[in-house]
Amino acid sequence: MIEFTLEKCKTKAAYSAKLKKQQKLDLQKIKKTFEIVLETPILLVVKVGGVEVIVHGYGELLFKNCQETDLMRKIAGRIYAAGLNK
């Protein structure tokens, strides 16, 4: 099981998920799995079930316009499962 934390950002405007053990995400793998809104060399913006998520290559996920923590946990689990090298 992938361990991560989910908490409100310092600004309290959004939620962020962070891996407990720092690891890099494979953005290319994530790109093949999810709908891409925006792509840059260091991050992706993906859309999962109507929720936009900023996926940083260093492992942080930022959820835009979502307050449902259960949904965010499920989405984070799917993104981490797709992007972490097993």
C-alpha positions as a Markdown table, in Angstrom:
| # | Residue | x | y | z |
|---|---|---|---|---|
| 1 | Met | 0.0 | 0.0 | 0.0 |
| 2 | Ile | 1.3 | 3.5 | -0.9 |
| 3 | Glu | 1.5 | 5.7 | 2.2 |
| 4 | Phe | 0.7 | 9.4 | 1.8 |
| 5 | Thr | -0.7 | 12.3 | 3.7 |
| 6 | Leu | -3.7 | 14.5 | 2.7 |
| 7 | Glu | -4.0 | 18.0 | 4.2 |
| 8 | Lys | -5.0 | 21.5 | 3.5 |
| 9 | Cys | -2.3 | 23.7 | 2.0 |
| 10 | Lys | -0.8 | 26.5 | 3.9 |
| 11 | Thr | -3.0 | 28.9 | 2.0 |
| 12 | Lys | -6.1 | 26.8 | 3.0 |
| 13 | Ala | -7.3 | 27.2 | -0.6 |
| 14 | Ala | -6.7 | 23.6 | -1.7 |
| 15 | Tyr | -5.7 | 20.2 | -0.5 |
| 16 | Ser | -2.4 | 18.5 | -1.2 |
| 17 | Ala | -1.2 | 14.9 | -1.0 |
| 18 | Lys | 2.4 | 14.1 | -0.2 |
| 19 | Leu | 4.2 | 10.7 | -0.1 |
| 20 | Lys | 5.4 | 9.7 | 3.3 |
| 21 | Lys | 8.6 | 8.4 | 1.8 |
| 22 | Gln | 9.8 | 10.9 | -0.8 |
| 23 | Gln | 9.9 | 9.4 | -4.3 |
| 24 | Lys | 9.8 | 10.7 | -7.9 |
| 25 | Leu | 6.7 | 10.1 | -10.0 |
| 26 | Asp | 7.0 | 8.9 | -13.6 |
| 27 | Leu | 5.0 | 11.6 | -15.4 |
| 28 | Gln | 5.1 | 9.7 | -18.7 |
| 29 | Lys | 3.2 | 6.7 | -17.1 |
| 30 | Ile | 0.7 | 9.0 | -15.5 |
| 31 | Lys | 0.2 | 10.8 | -18.8 |
| 32 | Lys | -0.8 | 7.5 | -20.5 |
| 33 | Thr | -3.4 | 6.7 | -17.7 |
| 34 | Phe | -5.2 | 10.0 | -17.1 |
| 35 | Glu | -6.8 | 12.8 | -19.1 |
| 36 | Ile | -4.2 | 15.6 | -19.5 |
| 37 | Val | -5.3 | 19.2 | -19.1 |
| 38 | Leu | -1.7 | 20.7 | -19.2 |
| 39 | Glu | 1.7 | 19.3 | -19.5 |
| 40 | Thr | 5.1 | 20.8 | -18.7 |
| 41 | Pro | 8.5 | 19.1 | -18.1 |
| 42 | Ile | 8.1 | 19.2 | -14.3 |
| 43 | Leu | 4.4 | 18.8 | -13.8 |
| 44 | Leu | 1.1 | 17.6 | -15.2 |
| 45 | Val | -2.5 | 18.8 | -14.7 |
| 46 | Val | -4.8 | 15.8 | -15.0 |
| 47 | Lys | -8.5 | 15.5 | -14.8 |
| 48 | Val | -9.9 | 12.6 | -12.8 |
| 49 | Gly | -13.7 | 12.3 | -12.3 |
| 50 | Gly | -14.2 | 16.0 | -12.8 |
| 51 | Val | -11.4 | 17.0 | -10.4 |
| 52 | Glu | -8.3 | 18.7 | -11.6 |
| 53 | Val | -5.1 | 17.6 | -10.0 |
| 54 | Ile | -1.7 | 19.2 | -10.3 |
| 55 | Val | 0.9 | 16.4 | -10.3 |
| 56 | His | 4.4 | 17.4 | -9.5 |
| 57 | Gly | 7.3 | 15.2 | -10.6 |
| 58 | Tyr | 8.7 | 15.2 | -7.0 |
| 59 | Gly | 5.5 | 13.5 | -5.7 |
| 60 | Glu | 3.2 | 16.2 | -4.5 |
| 61 | Leu | -0.4 | 16.3 | -5.7 |
| 62 | Leu | -2.5 | 19.5 | -5.5 |
| 63 | Phe | -6.3 | 19.2 | -5.8 |
| 64 | Lys | -8.2 | 22.1 | -7.3 |
| 65 | Asn | -11.8 | 22.8 | -6.5 |
| 66 | Cys | -12.5 | 19.7 | -4.4 |
| 67 | Gln | -13.4 | 19.4 | -0.7 |
| 68 | Glu | -14.3 | 15.7 | -0.6 |
| 69 | Thr | -11.4 | 14.1 | 1.3 |
| 70 | Asp | -12.5 | 10.5 | 0.6 |
| 71 | Leu | -12.6 | 11.2 | -3.2 |
| 72 | Met | -9.2 | 12.9 | -3.0 |
| 73 | Arg | -7.7 | 9.9 | -1.2 |
| 74 | Lys | -9.0 | 7.6 | -3.9 |
| 75 | Ile | -7.7 | 9.8 | -6.7 |
| 76 | Ala | -4.3 | 10.2 | -5.0 |
| 77 | Gly | -4.0 | 6.4 | -4.6 |
| 78 | Arg | -4.7 | 5.9 | -8.3 |
| 79 | Ile | -2.2 | 8.5 | -9.4 |
| 80 | Tyr | 0.5 | 7.2 | -7.1 |
| 81 | Ala | -0.2 | 3.6 | -8.2 |
| 82 | Ala | 0.2 | 4.7 | -11.9 |
| 83 | Gly | 3.3 | 6.9 | -11.4 |
| 84 | Leu | 5.5 | 5.1 | -8.9 |
| 85 | Asn | 8.1 | 2.7 | -10.2 |
| 86 | Lys | 7.4 | -0.6 | -8.7 |
